Amino acid sequence: MNYIAVSICGHDKDKAYVILYEKDGYAYLADGKTKGLVNLKKKKLKHIKKLGLTVDLSKYDPLYDAHILKELRSVLKKGGCCLG
């Protein structure tokens, strides 16, 4: 399961992303639109807030940007969140 997080600072403040993985104090994020699998957003963990919402990307093989965007929108809509 991948968590959904929101940027809490920077020019992308309040933007929702899916955390694909974390390494060395950084989160590697994608939104399926401007930040896709080939150009992940690298952001310090202290600059994001996990929403407690998750998406299951393991059901997609291979995984494409459109899958990330679809799942992100679906979960945010169900969660009553207007971000993204």
Secondary structure, DSSP 8 states (H G I E B T S, - for coil): -EEEEEE-SSTTTT-EEEEEEEETTEEEEE-SSSS-TTS-EEEEGGGEEEEEEEE--TT-SS--HHHHHHHHHHHHHHTT----
